Amino acid sequence: MMKKAVRYAMGEWPAMKRVLECGDVELSNNLSEQMMRSIKMNLKNAGNIGSKESAKHNAFMFSVIESCKMNKRQVERDDLTDLLPCNLAT
């Protein structure tokens, strides 16, 4: 295990060197892990969907909800019909 850890560290040395040389680089990936938490939870729940078609519908709705969050739109309150693919101008 130690040999494997040392090989990994040596392989990552160029990236680690950049981190040490530049004080602006974030050492932790906690923020990105927190952003992925809801996606990971959805994956756990998706294991019980039951069919391929249901999985597609679930993925679509999850994508809409996450996109609304990123654009600061409230899924429960805002009229989102203008965002549906059938209503978008091509």
PyMOL Python script that loads the backbone (N, CA, C, O; Angstrom):
from pymol import cmd

cmd.read_pdbstr("""\
ATOM      1  N   MET A   1       0.819  -1.190   0.000  1.00  0.00           N
ATOM      2  CA  MET A   1       0.000   0.000   0.000  1.00  0.00           C
ATOM      3  C   MET A   1       0.868   1.261   0.000  1.00  0.00           C
ATOM      4  O   MET A   1       0.539   2.247  -0.660  1.00  0.00           O
ATOM      5  N   MET A   2       1.963   1.225   0.734  1.00  0.00           N
ATOM      6  CA  MET A   2       2.846   2.393   0.809  1.00  0.00           C
ATOM      7  C   MET A   2       3.454   2.682  -0.562  1.00  0.00           C
ATOM      8  O   MET A   2       3.568   3.837  -0.972  1.00  0.00           O
ATOM      9  N   LYS A   3       3.839   1.625  -1.259  1.00  0.00           N
ATOM     10  CA  LYS A   3       4.421   1.775  -2.586  1.00  0.00           C
ATOM     11  C   LYS A   3       3.400   2.423  -3.538  1.00  0.00           C
ATOM     12  O   LYS A   3       3.746   3.296  -4.333  1.00  0.00           O
ATOM     13  N   LYS A   4       2.167   1.988  -3.442  1.00  0.00           N
ATOM     14  CA  LYS A   4       1.103   2.542  -4.272  1.00  0.00           C
ATOM     15  C   LYS A   4       0.877   4.021  -3.938  1.00  0.00           C
ATOM     16  O   LYS A   4       0.686   4.833  -4.843  1.00  0.00           O
ATOM     17  N   ALA A   5       0.896   4.370  -2.673  1.00  0.00           N
ATOM     18  CA  ALA A   5       0.702   5.754  -2.244  1.00  0.00           C
ATOM     19  C   ALA A   5       1.833   6.652  -2.726  1.00  0.00           C
ATOM     20  O   ALA A   5       1.593   7.781  -3.155  1.00  0.00           O
ATOM     21  N   VAL A   6       3.057   6.160  -2.657  1.00  0.00           N
ATOM     22  CA  VAL A   6       4.217   6.945  -3.108  1.00  0.00           C
ATOM     23  C   VAL A   6       4.161   7.149  -4.621  1.00  0.00           C
ATOM     24  O   VAL A   6       4.457   8.239  -5.112  1.00  0.00           O
ATOM     25  N   ARG A   7       3.784   6.106  -5.362  1.00  0.00           N
ATOM     26  CA  ARG A   7       3.644   6.247  -6.817  1.00  0.00           C
ATOM     27  C   ARG A   7       2.585   7.294  -7.160  1.00  0.00           C
ATOM     28  O   ARG A   7       2.781   8.121  -8.051  1.00  0.00           O
ATOM     29  N   TYR A   8       1.483   7.249  -6.458  1.00  0.00           N
ATOM     30  CA  TYR A   8       0.414   8.225  -6.692  1.00  0.00           C
ATOM     31  C   TYR A   8       0.917   9.642  -6.410  1.00  0.00           C
ATOM     32  O   TYR A   8       0.690  10.552  -7.208  1.00  0.00           O
ATOM     33  N   ALA A   9       1.594   9.830  -5.287  1.00  0.00           N
ATOM     34  CA  ALA A   9       2.113  11.149  -4.914  1.00  0.00           C
ATOM     35  C   ALA A   9       3.120  11.649  -5.943  1.00  0.00           C
ATOM     36  O   ALA A   9       3.116  12.830  -6.291  1.00  0.00           O
ATOM     37  N   MET A  10       3.964  10.782  -6.421  1.00  0.00           N
ATOM     38  CA  MET A  10       4.959  11.176  -7.424  1.00  0.00           C
ATOM     39  C   MET A  10       4.284  11.552  -8.746  1.00  0.00           C
ATOM     40  O   MET A  10       4.717  12.479  -9.432  1.00  0.00           O
ATOM     41  N   GLY A  11       3.243  10.840  -9.086  1.00  0.00           N
ATOM     42  CA  GLY A  11       2.502  11.145 -10.313  1.00  0.00           C
ATOM     43  C   GLY A  11       1.766  12.474 -10.228  1.00  0.00           C
ATOM     44  O   GLY A  11       1.555  13.141 -11.241  1.00  0.00           O
ATOM     45  N   GLU A  12       1.382  12.851  -9.025  1.00  0.00           N
ATOM     46  CA  GLU A  12       0.663  14.100  -8.815  1.00  0.00           C
ATOM     47  C   GLU A  12       1.580  15.263  -8.461  1.00  0.00           C
ATOM     48  O   GLU A  12       1.102  16.368  -8.203  1.00  0.00           O
ATOM     49  N   TRP A  13       2.883  15.033  -8.444  1.00  0.00           N
ATOM     50  CA  TRP A  13       3.809  16.072  -8.016  1.00  0.00           C
ATOM     51  C   TRP A  13       3.707  17.367  -8.836  1.00  0.00           C
ATOM     52  O   TRP A  13       3.737  18.442  -8.238  1.00  0.00           O
ATOM     53  N   PRO A  14       3.588  17.324 -10.163  1.00  0.00           N
ATOM     54  CA  PRO A  14       3.473  18.583 -10.912  1.00  0.00           C
ATOM     55  C   PRO A  14       2.274  19.427 -10.456  1.00  0.00           C
ATOM     56  O   PRO A  14       2.387  20.647 -10.331  1.00  0.00           O
ATOM     57  N   ALA A  15       1.146  18.791 -10.212  1.00  0.00           N
ATOM     58  CA  ALA A  15      -0.034  19.526  -9.737  1.00  0.00           C
ATOM     59  C   ALA A  15       0.201  20.064  -8.331  1.00  0.00           C
ATOM     60  O   ALA A  15      -0.161  21.202  -8.031  1.00  0.00           O
ATOM     61  N   MET A  16       0.799  19.261  -7.478  1.00  0.00           N
ATOM     62  CA  MET A  16       1.080  19.701  -6.113  1.00  0.00           C
ATOM     63  C   MET A  16       2.073  20.861  -6.102  1.00  0.00           C
ATOM     64  O   MET A  16       1.969  21.773  -5.282  1.00  0.00           O
ATOM     65  N   LYS A  17       3.022  20.815  -7.007  1.00  0.00           N
ATOM     66  CA  LYS A  17       4.010  21.891  -7.115  1.00  0.00           C
ATOM     67  C   LYS A  17       3.321  23.206  -7.488  1.00  0.00           C
ATOM     68  O   LYS A  17       3.662  24.260  -6.950  1.00  0.00           O
ATOM     69  N   ARG A  18       2.349  23.145  -8.410  1.00  0.00           N
ATOM     70  CA  ARG A  18       1.589  24.348  -8.779  1.00  0.00           C
ATOM     71  C   ARG A  18       0.823  24.888  -7.588  1.00  0.00           C
ATOM     72  O   ARG A  18       0.760  26.101  -7.387  1.00  0.00           O
ATOM     73  N   VAL A  19       0.242  24.000  -6.798  1.00  0.00           N
ATOM     74  CA  VAL A  19      -0.494  24.427  -5.610  1.00  0.00           C
ATOM     75  C   VAL A  19       0.432  25.151  -4.646  1.00  0.00           C
ATOM     76  O   VAL A  19       0.066  26.182  -4.080  1.00  0.00           O
ATOM     77  N   LEU A  20       1.617  24.618  -4.461  1.00  0.00           N
ATOM     78  CA  LEU A  20       2.568  25.228  -3.529  1.00  0.00           C
ATOM     79  C   LEU A  20       3.127  26.549  -4.051  1.00  0.00           C
ATOM     80  O   LEU A  20       3.434  27.445  -3.266  1.00  0.00           O
ATOM     81  N   GLU A  21       3.259  26.673  -5.370  1.00  0.00           N
ATOM     82  CA  GLU A  21       3.800  27.893  -5.958  1.00  0.00           C
ATOM     83  C   GLU A  21       2.773  29.021  -6.051  1.00  0.00           C
ATOM     84  O   GLU A  21       3.143  30.195  -6.032  1.00  0.00           O
ATOM     85  N   CYS A  22       1.509  28.683  -6.148  1.00  0.00           N
ATOM     86  CA  CYS A  22       0.458  29.688  -6.332  1.00  0.00           C
ATOM     87  C   CYS A  22      -0.490  29.655  -5.138  1.00  0.00           C
ATOM     88  O   CYS A  22      -1.171  28.656  -4.908  1.00  0.00           O
ATOM     89  N   GLY A  23      -0.530  30.727  -4.396  1.00  0.00           N
ATOM     90  CA  GLY A  23      -1.369  30.774  -3.200  1.00  0.00           C
ATOM     91  C   GLY A  23      -2.851  30.880  -3.485  1.00  0.00           C
ATOM     92  O   GLY A  23      -3.660  30.717  -2.572  1.00  0.00           O
ATOM     93  N   ASP A  24      -3.236  31.149  -4.735  1.00  0.00           N
ATOM     94  CA  ASP A  24      -4.653  31.292  -5.083  1.00  0.00           C
ATOM     95  C   ASP A  24      -5.353  29.961  -5.314  1.00  0.00           C
ATOM     96  O   ASP A  24      -6.582  29.915  -5.358  1.00  0.00           O
ATOM     97  N   VAL A  25      -4.610  28.895  -5.461  1.00  0.00           N
ATOM     98  CA  VAL A  25      -5.195  27.592  -5.762  1.00  0.00           C
ATOM     99  C   VAL A  25      -5.800  27.001  -4.495  1.00  0.00           C
ATOM    100  O   VAL A  25      -5.170  26.965  -3.439  1.00  0.00           O
ATOM    101  N   GLU A  26      -7.034  26.541  -4.632  1.00  0.00           N
ATOM    102  CA  GLU A  26      -7.746  25.941  -3.500  1.00  0.00           C
ATOM    103  C   GLU A  26      -7.191  24.547  -3.219  1.00  0.00           C
ATOM    104  O   GLU A  26      -7.074  23.725  -4.129  1.00  0.00           O
ATOM    105  N   LEU A  27      -6.849  24.283  -1.962  1.00  0.00           N
ATOM    106  CA  LEU A  27      -6.315  22.972  -1.585  1.00  0.00           C
ATOM    107  C   LEU A  27      -7.400  21.925  -1.408  1.00  0.00           C
ATOM    108  O   LEU A  27      -7.143  20.729  -1.542  1.00  0.00           O
ATOM    109  N   SER A  28      -8.589  22.364  -1.112  1.00  0.00           N
ATOM    110  CA  SER A  28      -9.673  21.444  -0.822  1.00  0.00           C
ATOM    111  C   SER A  28     -10.687  21.435  -1.954  1.00  0.00           C
ATOM    112  O   SER A  28     -10.881  22.447  -2.628  1.00  0.00           O
ATOM    113  N   ASN A  29     -11.331  20.300  -2.162  1.00  0.00           N
ATOM    114  CA  ASN A  29     -12.387  20.231  -3.157  1.00  0.00           C
ATOM    115  C   ASN A  29     -13.761  20.115  -2.474  1.00  0.00           C
ATOM    116  O   ASN A  29     -14.708  19.597  -3.065  1.00  0.00           O
ATOM    117  N   ASN A  30     -13.860  20.595  -1.238  1.00  0.00           N
ATOM    118  CA  ASN A  30     -15.113  20.499  -0.493  1.00  0.00           C
ATOM    119  C   ASN A  30     -16.274  21.172  -1.210  1.00  0.00           C
ATOM    120  O   ASN A  30     -17.384  20.641  -1.222  1.00  0.00           O
ATOM    121  N   LEU A  31     -16.032  22.341  -1.811  1.00  0.00           N
ATOM    122  CA  LEU A  31     -17.117  23.051  -2.490  1.00  0.00           C
ATOM    123  C   LEU A  31     -17.682  22.223  -3.634  1.00  0.00           C
ATOM    124  O   LEU A  31     -18.899  22.101  -3.775  1.00  0.00           O
ATOM    125  N   SER A  32     -16.806  21.655  -4.449  1.00  0.00           N
ATOM    126  CA  SER A  32     -17.304  20.850  -5.568  1.00  0.00           C
ATOM    127  C   SER A  32     -17.987  19.578  -5.065  1.00  0.00           C
ATOM    128  O   SER A  32     -18.960  19.126  -5.668  1.00  0.00           O
ATOM    129  N   GLU A  33     -17.500  19.003  -3.985  1.00  0.00           N
ATOM    130  CA  GLU A  33     -18.153  17.821  -3.423  1.00  0.00           C
ATOM    131  C   GLU A  33     -19.540  18.164  -2.890  1.00  0.00           C
ATOM    132  O   GLU A  33     -20.475  17.379  -3.046  1.00  0.00           O
ATOM    133  N   GLN A  34     -19.678  19.325  -2.265  1.00  0.00           N
ATOM    134  CA  GLN A  34     -20.984  19.742  -1.765  1.00  0.00           C
ATOM    135  C   GLN A  34     -21.967  19.966  -2.912  1.00  0.00           C
ATOM    136  O   GLN A  34     -23.148  19.641  -2.793  1.00  0.00           O
ATOM    137  N   MET A  35     -21.481  20.521  -4.020  1.00  0.00           N
ATOM    138  CA  MET A  35     -22.343  20.754  -5.169  1.00  0.00           C
ATOM    139  C   MET A  35     -22.797  19.442  -5.795  1.00  0.00           C
ATOM    140  O   MET A  35     -23.875  19.388  -6.388  1.00  0.00           O
ATOM    141  N   MET A  36     -22.005  18.393  -5.677  1.00  0.00           N
ATOM    142  CA  MET A  36     -22.340  17.098  -6.260  1.00  0.00           C
ATOM    143  C   MET A  36     -23.204  16.239  -5.339  1.00  0.00           C
ATOM    144  O   MET A  36     -23.714  15.202  -5.761  1.00  0.00           O
ATOM    145  N   ARG A  37     -23.372  16.661  -4.091  1.00  0.00           N
ATOM    146  CA  ARG A  37     -24.113  15.849  -3.119  1.00  0.00           C
ATOM    147  C   ARG A  37     -25.538  15.543  -3.592  1.00  0.00           C
ATOM    148  O   ARG A  37     -25.990  14.403  -3.486  1.00  0.00           O
ATOM    149  N   SER A  38     -26.245  16.548  -4.112  1.00  0.00           N
ATOM    150  CA  SER A  38     -27.627  16.312  -4.541  1.00  0.00           C
ATOM    151  C   SER A  38     -27.671  15.362  -5.727  1.00  0.00           C
ATOM    152  O   SER A  38     -28.598  14.559  -5.840  1.00  0.00           O
ATOM    153  N   ILE A  39     -26.688  15.441  -6.608  1.00  0.00           N
ATOM    154  CA  ILE A  39     -26.634  14.529  -7.751  1.00  0.00           C
ATOM    155  C   ILE A  39     -26.391  13.102  -7.268  1.00  0.00           C
ATOM    156  O   ILE A  39     -27.011  12.156  -7.754  1.00  0.00           O
ATOM    157  N   LYS A  40     -25.488  12.961  -6.315  1.00  0.00           N
ATOM    158  CA  LYS A  40     -25.187  11.631  -5.766  1.00  0.00           C
ATOM    159  C   LYS A  40     -26.415  11.038  -5.063  1.00  0.00           C
ATOM    160  O   LYS A  40     -26.694   9.845  -5.187  1.00  0.00           O
ATOM    161  N   MET A  41     -27.136  11.875  -4.330  1.00  0.00           N
ATOM    162  CA  MET A  41     -28.348  11.390  -3.665  1.00  0.00           C
ATOM    163  C   MET A  41     -29.385  10.953  -4.695  1.00  0.00           C
ATOM    164  O   MET A  41     -30.080   9.958  -4.491  1.00  0.00           O
ATOM    165  N   ASN A  42     -29.494  11.687  -5.799  1.00  0.00           N
ATOM    166  CA  ASN A  42     -30.428  11.310  -6.847  1.00  0.00           C
ATOM    167  C   ASN A  42     -30.035   9.972  -7.460  1.00  0.00           C
ATOM    168  O   ASN A  42     -30.907   9.175  -7.807  1.00  0.00           O
ATOM    169  N   LEU A  43     -28.738   9.713  -7.600  1.00  0.00           N
ATOM    170  CA  LEU A  43     -28.298   8.431  -8.145  1.00  0.00           C
ATOM    171  C   LEU A  43     -28.729   7.275  -7.246  1.00  0.00           C
ATOM    172  O   LEU A  43     -29.136   6.219  -7.730  1.00  0.00           O
ATOM    173  N   LYS A  44     -28.635   7.484  -5.936  1.00  0.00           N
ATOM    174  CA  LYS A  44     -29.069   6.438  -5.003  1.00  0.00           C
ATOM    175  C   LYS A  44     -30.567   6.190  -5.149  1.00  0.00           C
ATOM    176  O   LYS A  44     -31.013   5.043  -5.154  1.00  0.00           O
ATOM    177  N   ASN A  45     -31.333   7.257  -5.267  1.00  0.00           N
ATOM    178  CA  ASN A  45     -32.777   7.122  -5.415  1.00  0.00           C
ATOM    179  C   ASN A  45     -33.143   6.535  -6.770  1.00  0.00           C
ATOM    180  O   ASN A  45     -34.139   5.820  -6.882  1.00  0.00           O
ATOM    181  N   ALA A  46     -32.359   6.823  -7.794  1.00  0.00           N
ATOM    182  CA  ALA A  46     -32.664   6.368  -9.144  1.00  0.00           C
ATOM    183  C   ALA A  46     -32.545   4.850  -9.282  1.00  0.00           C
ATOM    184  O   ALA A  46     -33.078   4.276 -10.232  1.00  0.00           O
ATOM    185  N   GLY A  47     -31.867   4.206  -8.366  1.00  0.00           N
ATOM    186  CA  GLY A  47     -31.741   2.757  -8.422  1.00  0.00           C
ATOM    187  C   GLY A  47     -33.069   2.046  -8.256  1.00  0.00           C
ATOM    188  O   GLY A  47     -33.180   0.864  -8.582  1.00  0.00           O
ATOM    189  N   ASN A  48     -34.074   2.741  -7.756  1.00  0.00           N
ATOM    190  CA  ASN A  48     -35.389   2.142  -7.517  1.00  0.00           C
ATOM    191  C   ASN A  48     -36.430   2.574  -8.539  1.00  0.00           C
ATOM    192  O   ASN A  48     -37.622   2.356  -8.318  1.00  0.00           O
ATOM    193  N   ILE A  49     -36.025   3.175  -9.641  1.00  0.00           N
ATOM    194  CA  ILE A  49     -36.973   3.718 -10.615  1.00  0.00           C
ATOM    195  C   ILE A  49     -37.784   2.619 -11.287  1.00  0.00           C
ATOM    196  O   ILE A  49     -39.010   2.711 -11.347  1.00  0.00           O
ATOM    197  N   GLY A  50     -37.140   1.605 -11.780  1.00  0.00           N
ATOM    198  CA  GLY A  50     -37.891   0.474 -12.310  1.00  0.00           C
ATOM    199  C   GLY A  50     -37.856   0.299 -13.807  1.00  0.00           C
ATOM    200  O   GLY A  50     -37.856  -0.840 -14.275  1.00  0.00           O
ATOM    201  N   SER A  51     -37.826   1.368 -14.590  1.00  0.00           N
ATOM    202  CA  SER A  51     -37.807   1.201 -16.039  1.00  0.00           C
ATOM    203  C   SER A  51     -36.923   2.260 -16.684  1.00  0.00           C
ATOM    204  O   SER A  51     -36.643   3.305 -16.097  1.00  0.00           O
ATOM    205  N   LYS A  52     -36.496   1.966 -17.897  1.00  0.00           N
ATOM    206  CA  LYS A  52     -35.631   2.875 -18.637  1.00  0.00           C
ATOM    207  C   LYS A  52     -36.370   4.182 -18.936  1.00  0.00           C
ATOM    208  O   LYS A  52     -35.784   5.260 -18.842  1.00  0.00           O
ATOM    209  N   GLU A  53     -37.630   4.091 -19.288  1.00  0.00           N
ATOM    210  CA  GLU A  53     -38.435   5.276 -19.605  1.00  0.00           C
ATOM    211  C   GLU A  53     -38.601   6.167 -18.373  1.00  0.00           C
ATOM    212  O   GLU A  53     -38.497   7.390 -18.469  1.00  0.00           O
ATOM    213  N   SER A  54     -38.856   5.563 -17.236  1.00  0.00           N
ATOM    214  CA  SER A  54     -38.976   6.333 -15.989  1.00  0.00           C
ATOM    215  C   SER A  54     -37.659   7.005 -15.636  1.00  0.00           C
ATOM    216  O   SER A  54     -37.645   8.130 -15.137  1.00  0.00           O
ATOM    217  N   ALA A  55     -36.559   6.320 -15.894  1.00  0.00           N
ATOM    218  CA  ALA A  55     -35.241   6.899 -15.620  1.00  0.00           C
ATOM    219  C   ALA A  55     -35.007   8.132 -16.486  1.00  0.00           C
ATOM    220  O   ALA A  55     -34.445   9.120 -16.013  1.00  0.00           O
ATOM    221  N   LYS A  56     -35.436   8.088 -17.758  1.00  0.00           N
ATOM    222  CA  LYS A  56     -35.300   9.244 -18.653  1.00  0.00           C
ATOM    223  C   LYS A  56     -36.119  10.426 -18.130  1.00  0.00           C
ATOM    224  O   LYS A  56     -35.645  11.562 -18.119  1.00  0.00           O
ATOM    225  N   HIS A  57     -37.351  10.148 -17.699  1.00  0.00           N
ATOM    226  CA  HIS A  57     -38.202  11.216 -17.164  1.00  0.00           C
ATOM    227  C   HIS A  57     -37.599  11.807 -15.891  1.00  0.00           C
ATOM    228  O   HIS A  57     -37.611  13.022 -15.695  1.00  0.00           O
ATOM    229  N   ASN A  58     -37.080  10.950 -15.041  1.00  0.00           N
ATOM    230  CA  ASN A  58     -36.460  11.402 -13.796  1.00  0.00           C
ATOM    231  C   ASN A  58     -35.239  12.269 -14.091  1.00  0.00           C
ATOM    232  O   ASN A  58     -35.058  13.317 -13.470  1.00  0.00           O
ATOM    233  N   ALA A  59     -34.411  11.846 -15.021  1.00  0.00           N
ATOM    234  CA  ALA A  59     -33.214  12.614 -15.381  1.00  0.00           C
ATOM    235  C   ALA A  59     -33.599  13.971 -15.955  1.00  0.00           C
ATOM    236  O   ALA A  59     -32.961  14.980 -15.653  1.00  0.00           O
ATOM    237  N   PHE A  60     -34.652  13.997 -16.791  1.00  0.00           N
ATOM    238  CA  PHE A  60     -35.110  15.258 -17.370  1.00  0.00           C
ATOM    239  C   PHE A  60     -35.571  16.225 -16.282  1.00  0.00           C
ATOM    240  O   PHE A  60     -35.181  17.393 -16.281  1.00  0.00           O
ATOM    241  N   MET A  61     -36.396  15.743 -15.362  1.00  0.00           N
ATOM    242  CA  MET A  61     -36.913  16.609 -14.300  1.00  0.00           C
ATOM    243  C   MET A  61     -35.793  17.071 -13.376  1.00  0.00           C
ATOM    244  O   MET A  61     -35.778  18.226 -12.951  1.00  0.00           O
ATOM    245  N   PHE A  62     -34.865  16.190 -13.066  1.00  0.00           N
ATOM    246  CA  PHE A  62     -33.737  16.572 -12.223  1.00  0.00           C
ATOM    247  C   PHE A  62     -32.922  17.659 -12.912  1.00  0.00           C
ATOM    248  O   PHE A  62     -32.484  18.612 -12.269  1.00  0.00           O
ATOM    249  N   SER A  63     -32.719  17.517 -14.218  1.00  0.00           N
ATOM    250  CA  SER A  63     -31.977  18.518 -14.986  1.00  0.00           C
ATOM    251  C   SER A  63     -32.690  19.864 -14.966  1.00  0.00           C
ATOM    252  O   SER A  63     -32.048  20.903 -14.814  1.00  0.00           O
ATOM    253  N   VAL A  64     -34.002  19.855 -15.117  1.00  0.00           N
ATOM    254  CA  VAL A  64     -34.774  21.101 -15.078  1.00  0.00           C
ATOM    255  C   VAL A  64     -34.655  21.760 -13.710  1.00  0.00           C
ATOM    256  O   VAL A  64     -34.427  22.966 -13.615  1.00  0.00           O
ATOM    257  N   ILE A  65     -34.807  20.981 -12.668  1.00  0.00           N
ATOM    258  CA  ILE A  65     -34.748  21.527 -11.305  1.00  0.00           C
ATOM    259  C   ILE A  65     -33.376  22.116 -11.015  1.00  0.00           C
ATOM    260  O   ILE A  65     -33.280  23.220 -10.478  1.00  0.00           O
ATOM    261  N   GLU A  66     -32.314  21.398 -11.362  1.00  0.00           N
ATOM    262  CA  GLU A  66     -30.966  21.902 -11.115  1.00  0.00           C
ATOM    263  C   GLU A  66     -30.669  23.140 -11.955  1.00  0.00           C
ATOM    264  O   GLU A  66     -30.003  24.060 -11.481  1.00  0.00           O
ATOM    265  N   SER A  67     -31.152  23.176 -13.195  1.00  0.00           N
ATOM    266  CA  SER A  67     -30.963  24.350 -14.044  1.00  0.00           C
ATOM    267  C   SER A  67     -31.692  25.557 -13.457  1.00  0.00           C
ATOM    268  O   SER A  67     -31.176  26.675 -13.491  1.00  0.00           O
ATOM    269  N   CYS A  68     -32.875  25.333 -12.926  1.00  0.00           N
ATOM    270  CA  CYS A  68     -33.626  26.417 -12.286  1.00  0.00           C
ATOM    271  C   CYS A  68     -32.876  26.949 -11.066  1.00  0.00           C
ATOM    272  O   CYS A  68     -32.810  28.159 -10.850  1.00  0.00           O
ATOM    273  N   LYS A  69     -32.319  26.052 -10.281  1.00  0.00           N
ATOM    274  CA  LYS A  69     -31.544  26.485  -9.116  1.00  0.00           C
ATOM    275  C   LYS A  69     -30.365  27.341  -9.536  1.00  0.00           C
ATOM    276  O   LYS A  69     -30.089  28.372  -8.923  1.00  0.00           O
ATOM    277  N   MET A  70     -29.664  26.911 -10.589  1.00  0.00           N
ATOM    278  CA  MET A  70     -28.495  27.655 -11.051  1.00  0.00           C
ATOM    279  C   MET A  70     -28.885  29.037 -11.578  1.00  0.00           C
ATOM    280  O   MET A  70     -28.113  29.989 -11.462  1.00  0.00           O
ATOM    281  N   ASN A  71     -30.091  29.147 -12.161  1.00  0.00           N
ATOM    282  CA  ASN A  71     -30.558  30.412 -12.719  1.00  0.00           C
ATOM    283  C   ASN A  71     -31.453  31.181 -11.754  1.00  0.00           C
ATOM    284  O   ASN A  71     -32.104  32.155 -12.132  1.00  0.00           O
ATOM    285  N   LYS A  72     -31.476  30.730 -10.505  1.00  0.00           N
ATOM    286  CA  LYS A  72     -32.246  31.375  -9.443  1.00  0.00           C
ATOM    287  C   LYS A  72     -33.727  31.536  -9.795  1.00  0.00           C
ATOM    288  O   LYS A  72     -34.331  32.582  -9.555  1.00  0.00           O
ATOM    289  N   ARG A  73     -34.298  30.464 -10.374  1.00  0.00           N
ATOM    290  CA  ARG A  73     -35.730  30.407 -10.661  1.00  0.00           C
ATOM    291  C   ARG A  73     -36.342  29.440  -9.664  1.00  0.00           C
ATOM    292  O   ARG A  73     -35.747  28.407  -9.357  1.00  0.00           O
ATOM    293  N   GLN A  74     -37.512  29.761  -9.159  1.00  0.00           N
ATOM    294  CA  GLN A  74     -38.178  28.907  -8.178  1.00  0.00           C
ATOM    295  C   GLN A  74     -39.118  27.953  -8.902  1.00  0.00           C
ATOM    296  O   GLN A  74     -40.104  28.375  -9.505  1.00  0.00           O
ATOM    297  N   VAL A  75     -38.808  26.682  -8.837  1.00  0.00           N
ATOM    298  CA  VAL A  75     -39.565  25.667  -9.552  1.00  0.00           C
ATOM    299  C   VAL A  75     -41.022  25.664  -9.110  1.00  0.00           C
ATOM    300  O   VAL A  75     -41.917  25.508  -9.941  1.00  0.00           O
ATOM    301  N   GLU A  76     -41.271  25.831  -7.827  1.00  0.00           N
ATOM    302  CA  GLU A  76     -42.622  25.751  -7.301  1.00  0.00           C
ATOM    303  C   GLU A  76     -43.466  26.981  -7.652  1.00  0.00           C
ATOM    304  O   GLU A  76     -44.688  26.871  -7.758  1.00  0.00           O
ATOM    305  N   ARG A  77     -42.845  28.144  -7.834  1.00  0.00           N
ATOM    306  CA  ARG A  77     -43.595  29.392  -8.011  1.00  0.00           C
ATOM    307  C   ARG A  77     -43.575  29.952  -9.425  1.00  0.00           C
ATOM    308  O   ARG A  77     -44.577  30.496  -9.890  1.00  0.00           O
ATOM    309  N   ASP A  78     -42.448  29.825 -10.114  1.00  0.00           N
ATOM    310  CA  ASP A  78     -42.314  30.437 -11.435  1.00  0.00           C
ATOM    311  C   ASP A  78     -42.999  29.608 -12.511  1.00  0.00           C
ATOM    312  O   ASP A  78     -43.061  28.382 -12.423  1.00  0.00           O
ATOM    313  N   ASP A  79     -43.514  30.296 -13.532  1.00  0.00           N
ATOM    314  CA  ASP A  79     -44.058  29.614 -14.707  1.00  0.00           C
ATOM    315  C   ASP A  79     -42.874  29.275 -15.605  1.00  0.00           C
ATOM    316  O   ASP A  79     -42.219  30.165 -16.149  1.00  0.00           O
ATOM    317  N   LEU A  80     -42.611  28.000 -15.751  1.00  0.00           N
ATOM    318  CA  LEU A  80     -41.429  27.555 -16.481  1.00  0.00           C
ATOM    319  C   LEU A  80     -41.763  27.017 -17.871  1.00  0.00           C
ATOM    320  O   LEU A  80     -40.897  26.458 -18.544  1.00  0.00           O
ATOM    321  N   THR A  81     -43.007  27.182 -18.302  1.00  0.00           N
ATOM    322  CA  THR A  81     -43.394  26.622 -19.597  1.00  0.00           C
ATOM    323  C   THR A  81     -42.608  27.240 -20.745  1.00  0.00           C
ATOM    324  O   THR A  81     -42.410  26.598 -21.776  1.00  0.00           O
ATOM    325  N   ASP A  82     -42.161  28.478 -20.575  1.00  0.00           N
ATOM    326  CA  ASP A  82     -41.356  29.101 -21.639  1.00  0.00           C
ATOM    327  C   ASP A  82     -39.984  28.455 -21.783  1.00  0.00           C
ATOM    328  O   ASP A  82     -39.300  28.681 -22.781  1.00  0.00           O
ATOM    329  N   LEU A  83     -39.577  27.664 -20.815  1.00  0.00           N
ATOM    330  CA  LEU A  83     -38.275  27.003 -20.873  1.00  0.00           C
ATOM    331  C   LEU A  83     -38.340  25.590 -21.466  1.00  0.00           C
ATOM    332  O   LEU A  83     -37.306  24.966 -21.701  1.00  0.00           O
ATOM    333  N   LEU A  84     -39.546  25.095 -21.704  1.00  0.00           N
ATOM    334  CA  LEU A  84     -39.670  23.757 -22.266  1.00  0.00           C
ATOM    335  C   LEU A  84     -39.122  23.745 -23.690  1.00  0.00           C
ATOM    336  O   LEU A  84     -39.270  24.726 -24.419  1.00  0.00           O
ATOM    337  N   PRO A  85     -38.493  22.643 -24.090  1.00  0.00           N
ATOM    338  CA  PRO A  85     -37.895  22.577 -25.431  1.00  0.00           C
ATOM    339  C   PRO A  85     -38.882  22.877 -26.553  1.00  0.00           C
ATOM    340  O   PRO A  85     -38.502  23.470 -27.563  1.00  0.00           O
ATOM    341  N   CYS A  86     -40.141  22.479 -26.394  1.00  0.00           N
ATOM    342  CA  CYS A  86     -41.132  22.722 -27.448  1.00  0.00           C
ATOM    343  C   CYS A  86     -41.473  24.202 -27.598  1.00  0.00           C
ATOM    344  O   CYS A  86     -42.023  24.602 -28.625  1.00  0.00           O
ATOM    345  N   ASN A  87     -41.157  25.025 -26.591  1.00  0.00           N
ATOM    346  CA  ASN A  87     -41.470  26.451 -26.644  1.00  0.00           C
ATOM    347  C   ASN A  87     -40.263  27.329 -26.941  1.00  0.00           C
ATOM    348  O   ASN A  87     -40.395  28.549 -27.030  1.00  0.00           O
ATOM    349  N   LEU A  88     -39.106  26.734 -27.095  1.00  0.00           N
ATOM    350  CA  LEU A  88     -37.906  27.507 -27.400  1.00  0.00           C
ATOM    351  C   LEU A  88     -37.811  27.777 -28.888  1.00  0.00           C
ATOM    352  O   LEU A  88     -38.086  26.897 -29.703  1.00  0.00           O
ATOM    353  N   ALA A  89     -37.422  28.986 -29.241  1.00  0.00           N
ATOM    354  CA  ALA A  89     -37.236  29.329 -30.656  1.00  0.00           C
ATOM    355  C   ALA A  89     -35.965  28.675 -31.154  1.00  0.00           C
ATOM    356  O   ALA A  89     -34.942  28.697 -30.470  1.00  0.00           O
ATOM    357  N   THR A  90     -36.022  28.098 -32.334  1.00  0.00           N
ATOM    358  CA  THR A  90     -34.826  27.446 -32.884  1.00  0.00           C
ATOM    359  C   THR A  90     -34.134  28.349 -33.869  1.00  0.00           C
ATOM    360  O   THR A  90     -33.108  27.973 -34.436  1.00  0.00           O
TER     361      THR A  90
END
""", "prot")
cmd.dss("prot")
cmd.show_as("cartoon", "prot")
cmd.util.cbc("prot")
cmd.orient("prot")
